[in-house]
């Protein structure tokens, strides 16, 4: 501690001003050393924990305090440090007040334990829990069940203990719902936790669990304040800490899970229009059972849940996790959160966009360390005036409606999309389709000759080209990087030909040299990983340091990362509109609303010109 104080990198006064009082400076220092292995708390204004760990992932994976590592090794290795940075600050704060009711709440703690070492972790939390609770445990084995019964039955804070041996089905949610669901409705509050670890890098990674467990179950001060807030504010229905800070910027996105949420939309009446949403990332939370009563009341058995192994993302269970906050709000309750870096409770939902503040100068700084810069095209370096990508098809439909070829503009859009889908089916979704194939099939559907069908193709492209506008700052960034000698790749899943795409790129002012990779010509797609497989082999051959930038969470971030690409997710105009706190104007619908598109499309397009905040 003496060394850290002498270097002004641990400031006990500063630390306690930000994170609460401690008996003495040494206890404050110990608190930092412990929490900084999993939370982005800072020791002083002169050292940024998150910066050090994000830029030194080997240290993060070792699970050691960044400040301790810096003193022992980092300085000698010339690892860089940075002053503490406030990445997000809650606009509002909930302050817990002491009241007589908070200790009278009837509480259920529901634990799903797959790894036996978590029995001890949860026991330590229960020992120091501020009030008595009933405990429900879903145990993955007889050995875990016996260990739980032996330890937890002796804890003074445990009033009632119920343990069930459960199959490996339904992850953490299935056993809770099958074994305990209806019984949990009898409680004022429910805390759901599960054993979570990642097994890679030669060491068990529990930082995500440690973060969630600390601010849901272990930290007596945080837990007591949270219980007071629940007791005082009957409108509060769900609590969890803000999303784990080492997760990717897009972690609060639906990603590929909306299709799996169909039953929730139908049964609960929730709205999934927004792509980003607040939910307990990691599936651990506190909730009033009444706020999720539809879920707890449903009769589930283990066959209700998908079998293992499950994908890393894209399943009914991943959709359920995301839908929980929406269900709470549908039932007229509100969510609240704890932000450890600020040590504040809040109802400010904007933390989900905290990593999308990036001025162009910062963007260039972050990108110039790479040799190959890969850009998505649509909604990354160019935008459409009316935002809606199918509007050009609708405009063609208006022309053909006047000619009595189709009944309505929407009918043409439906025929056009049907033709595209049929070609994909014909190809068994292998490779990709181009716009010529699409219009050839469309001509067959509408009973017209090839020449007429190709004239409609040109009309669609003409309408789309007329709507194309540059994302000015991104075009400037691209040119600046090219001037620095960086190799530029443009990669898109598109049915347009290279000639058509190059025409669009000329229109938005792209004059820098680039390599163009189009799905319809490569017969490889980003959104199924085949394009990334090919490009990763190319990068390995070049032995180049490469990064990809794009707006599609699935195609430009998740799958891209799966193939080893460093990537940077950006906001498209629709998502930036939401991030700005504006209500969605384009609802998920089978029919296009021209009036809405003409009114709101240009506003959304202009707002989303630069894909970050800070322009």
C-alpha positions as semicolon CSV with decimal commas, in nm:
position;residue;x (nm);y (nm);z (nm)
1;X;0,000;0,000;0,000
2;X;0,287;0,238;0,078
3;X;0,415;0,212;-0,278
4;X;0,074;0,279;-0,428
5;X;0,014;0,579;-0,203
6;X;0,357;0,722;-0,275
7;X;0,279;0,704;-0,647
8;X;-0,061;0,872;-0,589
9;X;-0,236;0,578;-0,754
10;X;-0,430;0,476;-0,447
11;X;-0,600;0,766;-0,274
12;X;-0,792;0,641;0,029
13;X;-0,983;0,967;0,068
14;X;-1,087;0,968;-0,299
15;X;-1,180;0,599;-0,286
16;X;-1,402;0,643;0,018
17;X;-1,568;0,950;-0,129
18;X;-1,669;0,736;-0,426
19;X;-1,731;0,393;-0,275
20;X;-1,824;0,442;0,090
21;X;-1,655;0,468;0,428
22;X;-1,415;0,210;0,573
23;X;-1,271;0,172;0,925
24;X;-0,928;0,281;0,801
25;X;-0,727;0,342;0,485
26;X;-0,589;-0,011;0,478
27;X;-0,940;-0,160;0,473
28;X;-1,027;0,069;0,183
29;X;-0,717;-0,053;-0,002
30;X;-0,808;-0,417;0,064
31;X;-1,158;-0,349;-0,068
32;X;-1,015;-0,212;-0,391
33;X;-0,773;-0,502;-0,438
34;X;-1,060;-0,747;-0,399
35;X;-1,324;-0,573;-0,610
36;X;-1,093;-0,464;-0,890
37;X;-1,051;-0,826;-1,000
38;X;-1,414;-0,825;-1,120
39;X;-1,551;-0,469;-1,101
40;X;-1,440;-0,148;-1,273
41;X;-1,389;0,045;-0,949
42;X;-1,096;0,288;-0,955
43;X;-0,835;0,340;-0,679
44;X;-0,791;0,712;-0,746
45;X;-0,836;0,976;-1,011
46;X;-0,501;0,872;-1,156
47;X;-0,566;0,508;-1,247
48;X;-0,842;0,362;-1,462
49;X;-0,907;-0,004;-1,379
50;X;-1,115;-0,075;-1,689
51;X;-0,860;0,080;-1,923
52;X;-0,579;-0,133;-1,781
53;X;-0,774;-0,459;-1,800
54;X;-0,928;-0,398;-2,143
55;X;-0,587;-0,322;-2,285
56;X;-0,422;-0,612;-2,102
57;X;-0,659;-0,905;-2,133
58;X;-0,391;-1,142;-2,007
59;X;-0,409;-0,964;-1,670
60;X;-0,788;-0,979;-1,665
61;X;-0,778;-1,353;-1,736
62;X;-0,533;-1,405;-1,450
63;X;-0,790;-1,258;-1,212
64;X;-0,546;-1,027;-1,034
65;X;-0,592;-0,667;-0,927
66;X;-0,474;-0,437;-1,208
67;X;-0,310;-0,189;-0,972
68;X;-0,120;-0,466;-0,796
69;X;-0,004;-0,605;-1,130
70;X;0,105;-0,262;-1,248
71;X;0,326;-0,208;-0,944
72;X;0,477;-0,555;-0,953
73;X;0,518;-0,603;-1,328
74;X;0,335;-0,355;-1,547
75;X;0,568;-0,061;-1,494
76;X;0,871;-0,267;-1,589
77;X;0,688;-0,401;-1,895
78;X;0,594;-0,045;-2,003
79;X;0,222;-0,119;-1,983
80;X;0,024;0,201;-2,016
81;X;-0,210;0,345;-1,755
82;X;-0,471;0,619;-1,788
83;X;-0,652;0,858;-1,553
84;X;-0,988;0,742;-1,421
85;X;-1,258;0,799;-1,680
86;X;-1,631;0,835;-1,618
87;X;-1,783;0,631;-1,901
88;X;-2,139;0,666;-1,784
89;X;-2,300;0,855;-1,498
90;X;-2,660;0,792;-1,387
91;X;-2,885;1,089;-1,452
92;X;-3,097;0,998;-1,151
93;X;-3,028;0,831;-0,819
94;X;-3,235;0,623;-0,580
95;X;-3,129;0,679;-0,220
96;X;-3,229;0,412;0,028
97;X;-3,393;0,536;0,347
98;X;-3,412;0,340;0,667
99;X;-3,759;0,206;0,736
100;X;-3,915;-0,053;0,962
101;X;-4,051;-0,267;0,679
102;X;-3,740;-0,376;0,495
103;X;-3,650;-0,655;0,739
104;X;-4,008;-0,784;0,745
105;X;-4,015;-0,883;0,379
106;X;-4,073;-1,251;0,305
107;X;-3,778;-1,352;0,087
108;X;-3,693;-1,659;-0,120
109;X;-3,339;-1,723;-0,242
110;X;-3,344;-1,961;-0,540
111;X;-3,006;-2,111;-0,632
112;X;-2,915;-2,333;-0,925
113;X;-2,587;-2,509;-0,845
114;X;-2,411;-2,698;-1,122
115;X;-2,056;-2,672;-0,984
116;X;-2,006;-2,802;-0,630
117;X;-1,755;-2,532;-0,528
118;X;-2,038;-2,279;-0,550
119;X;-2,207;-2,441;-0,250
120;X;-1,942;-2,275;-0,033
121;X;-1,961;-1,943;-0,219
122;X;-2,335;-1,916;-0,162
123;X;-2,303;-2,037;0,199
124;X;-2,065;-1,749;0,275
125;X;-2,322;-1,503;0,140
126;X;-2,606;-1,659;0,336
127;X;-2,407;-1,644;0,661
128;X;-2,386;-1,266;0,644
129;X;-2,724;-1,198;0,482
130;X;-2,894;-0,913;0,671
131;X;-3,229;-1,090;0,726
132;X;-3,359;-1,446;0,748
133;X;-3,467;-1,614;0,425
134;X;-3,605;-1,933;0,275
135;X;-3,368;-2,109;0,038
136;X;-3,457;-2,318;-0,266
137;X;-3,174;-2,509;-0,433
138;X;-3,172;-2,690;-0,767
139;X;-2,875;-2,927;-0,735
140;X;-2,709;-3,091;-1,035
141;X;-2,609;-3,404;-0,841
142;X;-2,672;-3,606;-0,526
143;X;-2,331;-3,496;-0,395
144;X;-2,424;-3,129;-0,429
145;X;-2,762;-3,192;-0,264
146;X;-2,600;-3,358;0,036
147;X;-2,340;-3,083;0,068
148;X;-2,610;-2,815;0,055
149;X;-2,825;-2,988;0,315
150;X;-2,529;-3,036;0,547
151;X;-2,409;-2,674;0,529
152;X;-2,719;-2,464;0,476
153;X;-2,933;-2,632;0,742
154;X;-2,687;-2,505;1,002
155;X;-2,702;-2,142;0,893
156;X;-2,892;-1,915;1,130
157;X;-3,023;-1,699;0,845
158;X;-3,190;-1,993;0,669
159;X;-3,546;-2,048;0,795
160;X;-3,649;-2,311;0,541
161;X;-3,444;-2,520;0,301
162;X;-3,576;-2,711;0,000
163;X;-3,338;-2,899;-0,230
164;X;-3,417;-3,084;-0,554
165;X;-3,185;-3,288;-0,776
166;X;-3,243;-3,165;-1,130
167;X;-3,141;-3,275;-1,481
168;X;-2,919;-3,068;-1,706
169;X;-3,216;-2,922;-1,892
170;X;-3,338;-2,564;-1,904
171;X;-3,013;-2,416;-1,770
172;X;-3,083;-2,203;-1,462
173;X;-3,443;-2,116;-1,551
174;X;-3,586;-2,463;-1,614
175;X;-3,527;-2,611;-1,267
176;X;-3,653;-2,295;-1,093
177;X;-3,976;-2,300;-1,293
178;X;-4,036;-2,676;-1,284
179;X;-3,945;-2,742;-0,921
180;X;-4,035;-2,422;-0,740
181;X;-4,228;-2,188;-0,972
182;X;-4,571;-2,172;-0,810
183;X;-4,435;-2,187;-0,456
184;X;-4,220;-1,880;-0,521
185;X;-4,537;-1,676;-0,583
186;X;-4,596;-1,678;-0,206
187;X;-4,300;-1,447;-0,141
188;X;-4,256;-1,071;-0,141
189;X;-3,917;-1,095;-0,311
190;X;-3,724;-1,357;-0,502
191;X;-3,350;-1,364;-0,565
192;X;-3,237;-1,597;-0,843
193;X;-2,868;-1,690;-0,873
194;X;-2,675;-1,969;-1,037
195;X;-2,321;-2,103;-1,057
196;X;-2,153;-1,945;-1,357
197;X;-1,800;-1,991;-1,485
198;X;-1,616;-1,999;-1,814
199;X;-1,359;-2,271;-1,866
200;X;-1,089;-2,135;-2,095
201;X;-0,750;-1,964;-2,097
202;X;-0,610;-2,228;-1,863
203;X;-0,800;-2,088;-1,567
204;X;-1,159;-2,089;-1,447
205;X;-1,308;-1,749;-1,526
206;X;-1,557;-1,641;-1,260
207;X;-1,526;-1,262;-1,286
208;X;-1,874;-1,225;-1,438
209;X;-2,026;-1,435;-1,161
210;X;-1,823;-1,253;-0,895
211;X;-1,952;-0,920;-1,026
212;X;-2,317;-1,026;-1,024
213;X;-2,293;-1,213;-0,695
214;X;-2,121;-0,921;-0,523
215;X;-2,395;-0,672;-0,601
216;X;-2,689;-0,911;-0,577
217;X;-2,606;-1,124;-0,275
218;X;-2,270;-1,072;-0,108
219;X;-2,222;-0,700;-0,041
220;X;-2,415;-0,638;0,283
221;X;-2,439;-0,263;0,228
222;X;-2,565;-0,290;-0,130
223;X;-2,808;-0,570;-0,042
224;X;-2,948;-0,383;0,259
225;X;-2,998;-0,067;0,052
226;X;-3,164;-0,267;-0,225
227;X;-3,405;-0,429;0,023
228;X;-3,488;-0,088;0,170
229;X;-3,565;0,045;-0,177
230;X;-3,796;-0,248;-0,250
231;X;-3,974;-0,191;0,083
232;X;-4,014;0,183;0,030
233;X;-4,105;0,186;-0,340
234;X;-4,379;-0,064;-0,416
235;X;-4,356;0,021;-0,786
236;X;-4,007;-0,129;-0,809
237;X;-4,034;-0,478;-0,949
238;X;-3,686;-0,595;-1,055
239;X;-3,327;-0,520;-0,959
240;X;-2,984;-0,615;-1,090
241;X;-2,647;-0,443;-1,137
242;X;-2,572;-0,274;-1,468
243;X;-2,436;-0,513;-1,729
244;X;-2,091;-0,659;-1,666
245;X;-1,845;-0,402;-1,793
246;X;-1,620;-0,647;-1,981
247;X;-1,907;-0,764;-2,199
248;X;-1,925;-0,634;-2,558
249;X;-2,101;-0,303;-2,617
250;X;-2,399;-0,479;-2,778
251;X;-2,470;-0,719;-2,491
252;X;-2,809;-0,555;-2,424
253;X;-2,928;-0,626;-2,778
254;X;-3,182;-0,891;-2,879
255;X;-2,916;-1,026;-3,121
256;X;-3,071;-1,332;-3,290
257;X;-3,325;-1,404;-3,016
258;X;-3,638;-1,217;-3,127
259;X;-3,774;-1,515;-3,325
260;X;-3,756;-1,726;-3,010
261;X;-3,963;-1,468;-2,819
262;X;-4,278;-1,531;-3,022
263;X;-4,453;-1,717;-2,739
264;X;-4,377;-1,436;-2,493
265;X;-4,515;-1,177;-2,733
266;X;-4,834;-1,376;-2,779
267;X;-4,882;-1,489;-2,417
268;X;-4,765;-1,179;-2,233
269;X;-4,840;-0,904;-2,482
270;X;-4,491;-0,754;-2,460
271;X;-4,348;-0,521;-2,724
272;X;-4,013;-0,624;-2,874
273;X;-3,982;-0,339;-3,126
274;X;-3,662;-0,202;-2,974
275;X;-3,342;-0,387;-3,056
276;X;-3,167;-0,282;-2,735
277;X;-3,328;-0,352;-2,400
278;X;-3,262;-0,360;-2,027
279;X;-3,249;-0,711;-1,890
280;X;-3,046;-0,904;-1,630
281;X;-2,750;-1,009;-1,844
282;X;-2,635;-1,340;-1,701
283;X;-2,979;-1,440;-1,573
284;X;-2,935;-1,334;-1,207
285;X;-3,168;-1,084;-1,042
286;X;-3,405;-0,982;-0,764
287;X;-3,773;-0,959;-0,851
288;X;-4,116;-0,935;-0,697
289;X;-4,273;-1,270;-0,794
290;X;-4,595;-1,082;-0,868
291;X;-4,406;-0,891;-1,138
292;X;-4,335;-1,214;-1,332
293;X;-4,645;-1,406;-1,226
294;X;-4,729;-1,521;-1,581
295;X;-4,395;-1,702;-1,592
296;X;-4,416;-1,856;-1,246
297;X;-4,780;-1,964;-1,289
298;X;-4,716;-2,157;-1,610
299;X;-4,699;-2,536;-1,587
300;X;-4,357;-2,637;-1,715
301;X;-4,186;-2,972;-1,729
302;X;-3,831;-3,041;-1,841
303;X;-3,946;-3,128;-2,192
304;X;-4,060;-2,766;-2,221
305;X;-3,696;-2,662;-2,252
306;X;-3,445;-2,721;-2,532
307;X;-3,194;-3,001;-2,491
308;X;-2,825;-2,948;-2,432
309;X;-2,590;-2,859;-2,581
310;X;-2,728;-2,511;-2,641
311;X;-2,562;-2,252;-2,865
312;X;-2,383;-1,958;-2,708
313;X;-2,675;-1,745;-2,824
314;X;-3,003;-1,796;-3,005
315;X;-3,248;-2,010;-2,806
316;X;-3,577;-1,993;-2,617
317;X;-3,382;-1,956;-2,292
318;X;-3,175;-1,665;-2,424
319;X;-3,499;-1,499;-2,533
320;X;-3,657;-1,560;-2,192
321;X;-3,366;-1,390;-2,018
322;X;-3,415;-1,083;-2,237
323;X;-3,793;-1,079;-2,197
324;X;-3,793;-1,068;-1,816
325;X;-3,760;-0,692;-1,782
326;X;-4,030;-0,638;-2,043
327;X;-4,265;-0,867;-1,850
328;X;-4,198;-0,677;-1,528
329;X;-4,286;-0,350;-1,700
330;X;-4,589;-0,503;-1,870
331;X;-4,717;-0,578;-1,520
332;X;-4,679;-0,209;-1,427
333;X;-4,362;-0,245;-1,225
334;X;-4,030;-0,073;-1,286
335;X;-3,670;-0,188;-1,299
336;X;-3,381;-0,040;-1,105
337;X;-3,008;-0,096;-1,113
338;X;-2,685;-0,053;-0,923
339;X;-2,387;0,098;-1,104
340;X;-2,072;-0,006;-0,915
341;X;-1,836;0,246;-1,074
342;X;-2,054;0,529;-0,943
343;X;-2,176;0,333;-0,636
344;X;-2,532;0,449;-0,707
345;X;-2,875;0,295;-0,744
346;X;-3,069;0,433;-1,036
347;X;-3,358;0,381;-1,275
348;X;-3,164;0,539;-1,561
349;X;-3,180;0,285;-1,843
350;X;-2,927;0,455;-2,068
351;X;-2,633;0,251;-1,934
352;X;-2,700;0,003;-2,214
353;X;-2,554;0,258;-2,459
354;X;-2,261;0,363;-2,240
355;X;-1,999;0,229;-2,482
356;X;-2,136;0,414;-2,784
357;X;-1,982;0,752;-2,701
358;X;-1,691;0,793;-2,940
359;X;-1,597;1,119;-3,118
360;X;-1,442;1,076;-3,466
361;X;-1,095;1,164;-3,337
362;X;-1,119;0,887;-3,077
363;X;-1,249;0,648;-3,341
364;X;-0,947;0,715;-3,562
365;X;-0,713;0,671;-3,267
366;X;-0,865;0,333;-3,186
367;X;-0,848;0,215;-3,548
368;X;-0,507;0,336;-3,656
369;X;-0,329;0,053;-3,475
370;X;-0,470;-0,195;-3,727
371;X;-0,327;-0,273;-4,068
372;X;-0,651;-0,384;-4,235
373;X;-0,974;-0,195;-4,164
374;X;-1,290;-0,372;-4,278
375;X;-1,614;-0,176;-4,310
376;X;-1,969;-0,293;-4,355
377;X;-2,140;-0,078;-4,620
378;X;-2,510;-0,015;-4,556
379;X;-2,576;0,189;-4,240
380;X;-2,200;0,200;-4,177
381;X;-2,051;0,425;-4,445
382;X;-2,372;0,504;-4,633
383;X;-2,732;0,559;-4,528
384;X;-3,070;0,581;-4,694
385;X;-3,263;0,907;-4,688
386;X;-3,579;0,736;-4,566
387;X;-3,399;0,478;-4,346
388;X;-3,634;0,192;-4,443
389;X;-3,434;-0,046;-4,670
390;X;-3,744;-0,176;-4,853
391;X;-3,875;0,167;-4,946
392;X;-3,725;0,151;-5,297
393;X;-3,929;-0,166;-5,357
394;X;-4,239;0,018;-5,235
395;X;-4,170;0,300;-5,480
396;X;-4,146;0,050;-5,766
397;X;-4,476;-0,089;-5,642
398;X;-4,635;0,255;-5,671
399;X;-4,531;0,276;-6,036
400;X;-4,662;-0,072;-6,112
401;X;-4,986;-0,003;-5,927
402;X;-5,048;0,293;-6,157
403;X;-4,988;0,058;-6,451
404;X;-5,237;-0,193;-6,300
405;X;-4,970;-0,463;-6,287
406;X;-5,013;-0,510;-5,911
407;X;-5,303;-0,419;-5,685
408;X;-5,106;-0,214;-5,432
409;X;-4,747;-0,103;-5,369
410;X;-4,734;-0,338;-5,072
411;X;-4,843;-0,626;-5,295
412;X;-4,537;-0,565;-5,512
413;X;-4,308;-0,557;-5,206
414;X;-4,454;-0,892;-5,101
415;X;-4,406;-1,042;-5,450
416;X;-4,051;-0,903;-5,466
417;X;-3,956;-1,050;-5,128
418;X;-4,128;-1,378;-5,211
419;X;-3,919;-1,408;-5,528
420;X;-3,600;-1,352;-5,330
421;X;-3,702;-1,610;-5,070
422;X;-3,789;-1,870;-5,333
423;X;-3,447;-1,837;-5,494
424;X;-3,284;-1,884;-5,154
425;X;-3,495;-2,193;-5,092
426;X;-3,407;-2,324;-5,437
427;X;-3,039;-2,285;-5,347
428;X;-3,105;-2,448;-5,008
429;X;-2,978;-2,127;-4,847
430;X;-2,627;-2,205;-4,970
431;X;-2,431;-1,908;-5,102
432;X;-2,640;-1,604;-5,189
433;X;-2,869;-1,457;-5,454
434;X;-2,822;-1,155;-5,677
435;X;-3,077;-0,902;-5,791
436;X;-3,082;-1,039;-6,147
437;X;-3,188;-1,383;-6,022
438;X;-3,451;-1,221;-5,803
439;X;-3,613;-1,026;-6,086
440;X;-3,596;-1,322;-6,321
441;X;-3,804;-1,516;-6,068
442;X;-4,030;-1,215;-6,005
443;X;-4,107;-1,195;-6,375
444;X;-4,220;-1,557;-6,363
445;X;-4,442;-1,488;-6,062
446;X;-4,607;-1,188;-6,229
447;X;-4,623;-1,341;-6,577
448;X;-4,409;-1,086;-6,759
449;X;-4,118;-1,119;-7,000
450;X;-3,750;-1,089;-6,910
451;X;-3,710;-0,741;-7,057
452;X;-3,993;-0,600;-6,850
453;X;-3,867;-0,768;-6,533
454;X;-3,519;-0,623;-6,588
455;X;-3,668;-0,276;-6,633
456;X;-3,822;-0,311;-6,287
457;X;-3,481;-0,414;-6,154
458;X;-3,331;-0,093;-6,292
459;X;-3,618;0,103;-6,141
460;X;-3,558;-0,043;-5,794
461;X;-3,187;0,031;-5,813
462;X;-3,256;0,383;-5,939
463;X;-3,491;0,458;-5,649
464;X;-3,243;0,313;-5,400
465;X;-2,948;0,499;-5,553
466;X;-3,139;0,827;-5,536
467;X;-3,193;0,773;-5,163
468;X;-2,829;0,694;-5,085
469;X;-2,645;0,952;-4,872
470;X;-2,298;0,947;-4,716
471;X;-2,237;0,897;-4,348
472;X;-2,002;1,192;-4,371
473;X;-1,786;1,137;-4,064
474;X;-1,743;0,768;-4,144
475;X;-1,643;0,846;-4,503
476;X;-1,387;1,093;-4,368
477;X;-1,257;0,834;-4,121
478;X;-1,222;0,580;-4,402
479;X;-1,023;0,824;-4,616
480;X;-0,805;0,929;-4,325
481;X;-0,717;0,567;-4,250
482;X;-0,643;0,505;-4,616
483;X;-0,413;0,808;-4,620
484;X;-0,228;0,651;-4,326
485;X;-0,155;0,351;-4,547
486;X;-0,421;0,119;-4,407
487;X;-0,573;-0,144;-4,632
488;X;-0,949;-0,089;-4,666
489;X;-1,197;-0,373;-4,711
490;X;-1,568;-0,321;-4,776
491;X;-1,775;-0,627;-4,685
492;X;-2,150;-0,660;-4,735
493;X;-2,428;-0,917;-4,748
494;X;-2,604;-0,775;-5,053
495;X;-2,795;-0,886;-5,362
496;X;-2,661;-0,585;-5,552
497;X;-2,381;-0,649;-5,801
498;X;-2,032;-0,505;-5,759
499;X;-2,104;-0,257;-6,039
500;X;-2,413;-0,131;-5,856
501;X;-2,234;-0,111;-5,521
502;X;-1,940;0,076;-5,672
503;X;-2,186;0,325;-5,823
504;X;-2,330;0,384;-5,476
505;X;-1,983;0,423;-5,327
506;X;-1,888;0,681;-5,590
507;X;-2,204;0,873;-5,508
508;X;-2,110;0,905;-5,140
509;X;-1,760;1,019;-5,233
510;X;-1,547;0,711;-5,172
511;X;-1,227;0,769;-5,368
512;X;-0,981;0,570;-5,157
513;X;-0,867;0,230;-5,287
514;X;-1,056;-0,063;-5,141
515;X;-1,119;-0,435;-5,180
516;X;-1,486;-0,526;-5,219
517;X;-1,633;-0,848;-5,083
518;X;-2,001;-0,901;-5,170
519;X;-2,204;-1,202;-5,065
520;X;-2,380;-1,241;-5,400
521;X;-2,048;-1,257;-5,584
522;X;-1,839;-1,443;-5,329
523;X;-2,133;-1,680;-5,262
524;X;-2,043;-1,641;-4,896
525;X;-2,234;-1,451;-4,627
526;X;-2,140;-1,268;-4,311
527;X;-2,458;-1,369;-4,130
528;X;-2,384;-1,742;-4,155
529;X;-2,011;-1,713;-4,095
530;X;-1,891;-1,835;-4,435
531;X;-1,763;-1,492;-4,538
532;X;-1,573;-1,458;-4,210
533;X;-1,418;-1,801;-4,251
534;X;-1,279;-1,701;-4,589
535;X;-1,162;-1,359;-4,471
536;X;-1,000;-1,500;-4,157
537;X;-0,792;-1,728;-4,379
538;X;-0,697;-1,425;-4,587
539;X;-0,596;-1,230;-4,275
540;X;-0,389;-1,522;-4,150
541;X;-0,216;-1,544;-4,486
542;X;-0,141;-1,170;-4,479
543;X;-0,039;-1,192;-4,112
544;X;-0,213;-0,859;-4,070
545;X;-0,383;-0,705;-3,770
546;X;-0,744;-0,654;-3,878
547;X;-1,062;-0,498;-3,736
548;X;-1,416;-0,496;-3,875
549;X;-1,673;-0,219;-3,821
550;X;-2,045;-0,268;-3,877
551;X;-2,396;-0,218;-3,741
552;X;-2,543;-0,569;-3,752
553;X;-2,492;-0,731;-3,412
554;X;-2,513;-1,084;-3,546
555;X;-2,326;-1,052;-3,876
556;X;-2,077;-0,776;-3,794
557;X;-2,001;-0,854;-3,430
558;X;-2,099;-1,195;-3,292
559;X;-2,010;-1,416;-3,589
560;X;-1,724;-1,192;-3,687
561;X;-1,577;-1,238;-3,340
562;X;-1,635;-1,613;-3,352
563;X;-1,388;-1,627;-3,640
564;X;-1,125;-1,433;-3,451
565;X;-1,187;-1,084;-3,587
566;X;-1,153;-0,788;-3,360
567;X;-1,469;-0,591;-3,426
568;X;-1,639;-0,265;-3,340
569;X;-2,016;-0,253;-3,332
570;X;-2,179;0,075;-3,428
571;X;-2,534;0,207;-3,403
572;X;-2,751;0,214;-3,712
573;X;-2,999;0,504;-3,742
574;X;-3,289;0,310;-3,587
575;X;-3,081;0,205;-3,286
576;X;-2,932;0,552;-3,238
577;X;-3,285;0,692;-3,244
578;X;-3,371;0,461;-2,954
579;X;-3,044;0,538;-2,776
580;X;-3,132;0,907;-2,794
581;X;-3,442;0,835;-2,588
582;X;-3,686;0,874;-2,878
583;X;-3,981;0,643;-2,923
584;X;-3,967;0,394;-3,213
585;X;-4,147;0,510;-3,526
586;X;-4,112;0,201;-3,743
587;X;-4,305;-0,083;-3,580
588;X;-4,247;-0,444;-3,676
589;X;-4,522;-0,491;-3,932
590;X;-4,596;-0,685;-4,247
591;X;-4,703;-0,364;-4,422
592;X;-4,510;-0,045;-4,485
593;X;-4,650;0,291;-4,374
594;X;-4,548;0,544;-4,639
595;X;-4,664;0,846;-4,440
596;X;-4,460;0,736;-4,141
597;X;-4,154;0,664;-4,356
598;X;-4,165;1,002;-4,530
599;X;-4,218;1,185;-4,201
600;X;-3,972;1,010;-3,973
601;X;-3,727;0,838;-4,208
602;X;-3,521;1,149;-4,294
603;X;-3,506;1,255;-3,929
604;X;-3,381;0,913;-3,823
605;X;-3,133;0,901;-4,110
606;X;-2,990;1,242;-4,021
607;X;-2,965;1,158;-3,651
608;X;-2,790;0,833;-3,737
609;X;-2,543;0,986;-3,981
610;X;-2,262;0,934;-3,730
611;X;-2,302;0,592;-3,563
612;X;-2,179;0,699;-3,218
613;X;-2,250;0,984;-2,982
614;X;-1,991;1,257;-2,958
615;X;-1,999;1,384;-3,314
